[in-house]
Structures are given as structure tokens and as C-alpha cells.
Amino acid sequence: MGKKTFIVFAVLLCIGVLLSSQATAKTKVAFALLWTIDDMGWTTAHYRGIEYLREKLGDQIEISYTEKVLAANAEQVLRGYAKAGFDIIFATTFEHMDPCVIVARDFPNVIFEHCSGYKKNDKNMGNYFVRMYQAEYLAGYMAGLMGYKNVGTVATQPIPEPIRGINAFTIGLFKGLRESSTPHDPKKVNTIVWLKSWRDATNETLLAETLTSRGHDLIRQMADTPESAQAACRKGVPAIGYGIDVSAQAPCALVSTEWNWGVYYVDAVKRVIAGTWKPAEVWWGFEKKGVKLAPFHASVPENVRQKVLAEKALLEKGIDNIFAGPIKDQSGKVKIPAGKKASDQELLTMRWLIEGVSGKIPD
């Protein structure tokens, strides 16, 4: 082999190696998770989203995640992933928001996505959430159609997200009660008690047992564990699950409302791979499959199922009139007048309870 031929061969070989390396390079994706992947609530739902992402894009990506990332260690975890060369980092709970802002500022070439917050920037940090209130409306509608008129809800934190869900559930409950011609007290169809925590197994159980002892005919779980639904089952009272399908843990659950994070994870990572990702404020509902309903319990009548699924079909088409007026608050004041519909900003900042909810928002 001549010298010139050898040089050409060497150059071509280097180019081939470089191209091969580029072709096989995987997009590195990281997740900071609030709790353990088997918590049967918020983090389990995110982990199922990670599994869905792996199923759909596994040959193109490398995934890493860290459990039990609380406010105190969030910046450290996020910064560690950024330094390690991850292409996109998902911070999956509200308390990660400010640490995410700080780290995103320091690593402008890394993409950050924050779940459930409201802060982003115009370069490398977006936020995402899904419209769980839509699923809660459907669950309430089902309950009303089945004649449940004295629901007890174990609520979590007194902030807009749970408040919005309580109101949507109650709106659906009223619709179902009217259609089923069930006599009810218009001032008290959904009684709420506050956990003041996202998860507290002991108090979830205690509050659910208290509600059942007071004669409530259905228990609404809203916490990040199935404990309140399980407590209802032990007392012989049906429940509605939250976050994931809790039927395996609470067999009396008539239905569960589920986070469906995987569809967004696939969408966001695909945009990173394609080089088209841009910061955005994302709030997906049934129209994007961001939320879903678990399978109905065998006791849910077929006609009820069909009515609920018909409402779901409208939401899948992007027709969301859940918070269309007239809607009054607990004092009877019109908050959303006839002919109007709550804006996304009004929903995201909601701090009032509708007529029909018994219980106050704590300070």
C-alpha cells in the first residue's frame, strides 16, 4: 500500500468510526422522582411513564432516574445529571421547580422539563402538567348516575390543583344525580376533609374511616397512596381511586382516575432527538391522552358506563365544558356566569369551592 493510499484509507476509516459513533449515540434522559417507584401513587405513575418511554424509544435513548428527590436534595441531583451530560432532565414534582430554575440557568445547553409548576424560561426549561380534573369530572358523573349523593373526600393540600379536582368531581356528581333523578341535598353532596399532605397513610386511613362512620356512601381518594380507598373497602363502602388504577389494592374501587405521563415523555424526547424541542407550558387532557380512566368495577351498570364514555369521547375531541357557567361558590355567589367558561388561568389559580361541597379551604 502506497503512502498516499494509506493516508486516504486512514482518513476514511476515521470518518467511518466517527459517523458510526454518531449514529449509535443515544439521547440521555434523566428523571428526578419524588418518592419510590413502588409508592402506588404519584411516583409509580411517573415510573410507568418511564417504562412506556423505554418501550417506545428504548433503542434510541439511555434512561436514568433517582428516587426520593425532595426539595433539600433536588438541586444536587439535577446538577449531577447536567454535569454527567444528560440531554434532557425531567423534574417530576412541584417542589423541584425552583431548584430546576437554578440548574437550568447554569446549564443552558441541557434541556429541563418541570412537572406541575409555572416557571420556565425561553431557552432550555419548559413545564408540563395534565388535566386530571377531566378524569375527576367523569368519576363524579359516574357516581351521580349510580345514585351516590353523600360522598366523602379525603383531600390533600389546599391548593388549586386539588381544589380544581374537587370542584370538577362535584360538577360531574351533580350532573349524574340530575340525570338519574336521585333526590339529594344541593348544599351537601360532597364532604371534604383535609389531609394537608400529599401522602400520610395513617391519617388517610383515619379520615376515610371517620367519613364512613358518619354515613358517607362513597369515599373519594385523592392522596398519593391507596390507603383511603383500602380503608373504605374494609368498611364495606365503595371508593374511587386516584393517580393509578388502585383496584388491585382496593377491590371496591368503582373506577380510578390515572395520570398518564408516558405519552408526554415520548413526545418531549422525540422532539429532543429531532432537534425541534422548544420551551413550552403544556397542559394535556384526554385530547392528548394525558389522563385516563381505569377499567370500571363489575358493579358499574352498562348504561352508566356508556354515558360516562360518551362524555369522555367529547373530552377526547377537545370539547371541555366542565367549568362552563353558571357555577356558584359555596356562598351562592356566581363565580362563572352563564355563557362563560373558566379560562385556564382561572383554573390554575382556583381558590374557591363550588356549591354542593361541604367543608372549607383551610388557611
SVG drawing of the C-alpha trace seen along z (x, -y; Angstrom):
<svg xmlns="http://www.w3.org/2000/svg" viewBox="-86 -36 90 44">
<polyline fill="none" stroke="black" stroke-width="0.4" points="0.0,0.0 1.5,-3.4 1.8,-6.3 -0.9,-8.3 -3.2,-5.3 -2.6,-4.6 -3.4,-8.2 -6.6,-8.2 -7.6,-4.8 -6.8,-6.1 -8.9,-9.3 -11.8,-7.3 -11.5,-4.9 -11.6,-7.8 -14.6,-9.3 -16.3,-5.9 -15.6,-5.5 -16.9,-9.0 -20.1,-8.5 -20.7,-5.1 -20.2,-6.7 -22.6,-9.5 -25.2,-7.0 -25.2,-4.9 -25.1,-7.8 -28.1,-7.6 -30.1,-10.6 -29.6,-10.6 -32.8,-11.1 -32.9,-11.6 -35.7,-11.8 -35.8,-13.1 -38.6,-11.3 -40.3,-12.4 -40.5,-9.1 -40.0,-5.4 -41.2,-3.8 -43.4,-1.4 -45.3,-4.1 -48.6,-3.1 -49.3,-6.8 -47.6,-9.8 -44.1,-8.3 -45.4,-5.0 -47.4,-6.8 -44.3,-8.7 -42.3,-5.4 -44.9,-3.8 -44.4,-6.7 -40.7,-6.0 -41.4,-2.4 -43.7,-3.5 -40.9,-5.8 -38.4,-2.9 -40.9,-0.7 -41.4,-3.2 -37.9,-4.7 -35.6,-2.3 -33.2,-1.7 -32.6,-5.5 -32.2,-6.5 -30.4,-5.9 -32.5,-6.4 -31.5,-7.1 -33.7,-8.1 -33.2,-8.9 -35.8,-8.2 -36.6,-10.2 -35.6,-13.6 -37.1,-16.1 -36.6,-19.9 -33.4,-19.6 -31.5,-17.4 -33.2,-18.4 -30.6,-20.9 -27.8,-18.4 -29.5,-15.6 -30.4,-17.8 -26.9,-19.4 -25.4,-16.0 -27.3,-14.8 -26.5,-18.0 -22.7,-17.6 -22.9,-14.0 -24.0,-15.1 -27.7,-14.2 -29.6,-15.8 -33.0,-16.2 -33.8,-16.1 -37.4,-15.8 -38.1,-17.2 -41.3,-15.5 -42.9,-17.3 -43.8,-20.9 -41.0,-21.2 -38.4,-20.7 -39.4,-23.9 -37.0,-26.5 -34.0,-24.1 -34.8,-23.3 -34.8,-27.0 -31.4,-27.5 -29.7,-24.5 -31.3,-25.3 -29.7,-28.7 -26.3,-27.2 -26.5,-24.6 -28.0,-26.4 -27.2,-23.5 -29.2,-21.0 -33.0,-20.7 -35.1,-20.7 -38.8,-19.9 -40.6,-20.6 -43.9,-18.9 -46.8,-20.8 -45.0,-24.1 -45.4,-27.5 -41.9,-28.7 -40.0,-28.3 -37.5,-30.2 -37.2,-31.0 -34.1,-28.8 -34.0,-25.5 -36.7,-25.0 -40.4,-24.2 -43.2,-22.9 -45.8,-20.3 -48.9,-19.0 -52.1,-17.1 -55.8,-17.9 -56.6,-15.4 -59.8,-17.4 -61.3,-16.0 -61.0,-12.4 -62.3,-13.5 -65.4,-15.0 -66.0,-11.7 -65.6,-9.8 -68.1,-12.2 -70.5,-11.8 -70.4,-8.0 -71.0,-8.3 -74.0,-10.5 -75.5,-8.2 -75.2,-5.4 -77.1,-7.4 -74.2,-8.3 -75.3,-11.5 -73.3,-11.7 -69.6,-11.4 -66.8,-11.7 -63.5,-13.0 -60.1,-12.7 -58.5,-15.8 -54.7,-16.5 -53.2,-20.0 -55.5,-23.1 -54.0,-24.5 -55.6,-25.0 -54.9,-21.5 -56.9,-19.5 -59.5,-22.3 -60.0,-22.2 -60.4,-18.4 -62.9,-18.6 -65.0,-21.1 -64.8,-19.1 -65.8,-15.9 -68.8,-17.7 -69.9,-19.2 -69.9,-15.7 -71.7,-14.3 -74.5,-16.9 -74.9,-16.1 -75.2,-12.4 -77.7,-12.9 -79.9,-15.0 -79.9,-12.5 -80.6,-9.6 -83.3,-11.6 -81.8,-10.9 -83.1,-13.2 -80.2,-15.0 -79.2,-18.0 -77.9,-20.6 -75.8,-22.1 -74.1,-18.8 -73.3,-16.1 -69.5,-16.0 -68.0,-16.4 -64.3,-17.1 -61.7,-16.6 -58.1,-17.8 -55.0,-15.7 -52.8,-18.7 -50.2,-16.4 -49.8,-14.5 -49.4,-11.2 -49.9,-10.2 -51.0,-6.6 -52.1,-6.7 -54.2,-9.8 -55.6,-8.8 -56.9,-5.6 -58.3,-7.5 -60.1,-10.2 -61.6,-7.6 -62.8,-5.5 -64.3,-8.7 -66.2,-9.5 -67.6,-6.0 -68.7,-6.1 -70.6,-9.2 -72.7,-7.5 -70.9,-8.7 -71.8,-6.3 -68.7,-6.6 -65.1,-7.5 -63.1,-9.6 -59.3,-9.0 -57.1,-12.0 -53.8,-11.2 -50.8,-9.6 -51.4,-6.2 -54.5,-3.9 -54.9,-3.9 -58.2,-5.8 -59.7,-3.6 -58.5,-0.5 -60.0,-1.8 -63.3,-2.2 -63.2,1.3 -62.6,2.7 -65.7,0.8 -67.8,2.1 -68.1,-1.2 -67.2,-1.7 -64.3,-4.0 -62.9,-5.9 -59.1,-5.6 -56.7,-8.3 -53.3,-8.5 -53.1,-4.9 -55.5,-2.1 -55.9,-1.0 -58.3,1.9 -55.5,4.4 -55.1,2.7 -58.7,1.7 -61.1,4.1 -64.1,2.0 -62.9,-0.9 -65.6,-1.6 -63.0,-3.4 -59.7,-5.2 -58.5,-8.4 -55.0,-8.0 -52.0,-10.2 -50.7,-9.1 -47.3,-10.7 -45.7,-8.3 -47.4,-10.0 -45.8,-13.3 -42.4,-11.8 -42.3,-10.2 -43.4,-13.4 -40.8,-15.5 -37.9,-13.2 -38.8,-12.7 -38.6,-16.5 -35.2,-16.5 -33.9,-13.7 -35.3,-15.6 -33.8,-18.9 -37.2,-20.6 -37.7,-20.9 -38.7,-24.4 -39.7,-25.6 -43.5,-25.5 -46.2,-25.4 -48.0,-22.1 -51.4,-21.1 -52.7,-18.0 -56.1,-16.4 -58.0,-13.5 -57.4,-15.0 -53.7,-14.1 -54.3,-11.1 -52.6,-12.8 -55.1,-11.3 -57.2,-8.2 -59.9,-6.2 -59.1,-2.8 -61.5,0.1 -64.9,-0.1 -65.7,2.2 -68.0,5.1 -70.8,3.4 -71.0,0.3 -74.1,0.8 -73.6,0.9 -75.8,-2.1 -73.7,-4.2 -70.5,-3.1 -71.8,-4.2 -72.9,-7.6 -69.5,-8.2 -67.7,-7.0 -69.8,-9.4 -68.6,-12.3 -65.1,-11.0 -65.4,-10.9 -66.2,-14.6 -63.2,-15.4 -61.1,-13.4 -62.3,-15.7 -61.1,-18.7 -64.7,-19.7 -64.3,-20.6 -67.3,-22.4 -66.8,-21.2 -66.4,-24.6 -69.0,-26.4 -71.4,-28.7 -73.5,-29.3 -71.4,-28.0 -71.8,-29.3 -69.5,-29.0 -70.5,-27.7 -71.9,-31.1 -74.2,-31.1 -72.2,-33.8 -71.9,-33.3 -68.3,-32.7 -68.7,-31.7 -71.7,-33.3 -73.9,-31.7 -72.4,-31.8 -68.9,-31.9 -66.3,-29.3 -63.4,-29.4 -60.1,-30.2 -57.0,-28.1 -55.6,-30.8 -58.7,-30.8 -58.5,-27.0 -54.8,-27.0 -55.4,-29.6 -58.7,-28.3 -59.1,-29.0 -62.9,-28.5 -65.2,-25.6 -68.5,-25.2 -71.9,-24.9 -72.6,-21.4 -69.2,-20.9 -69.3,-20.7 -66.1,-21.8 -63.9,-24.8 -60.5,-25.5 -58.1,-25.7 -55.7,-28.6"/>
</svg>
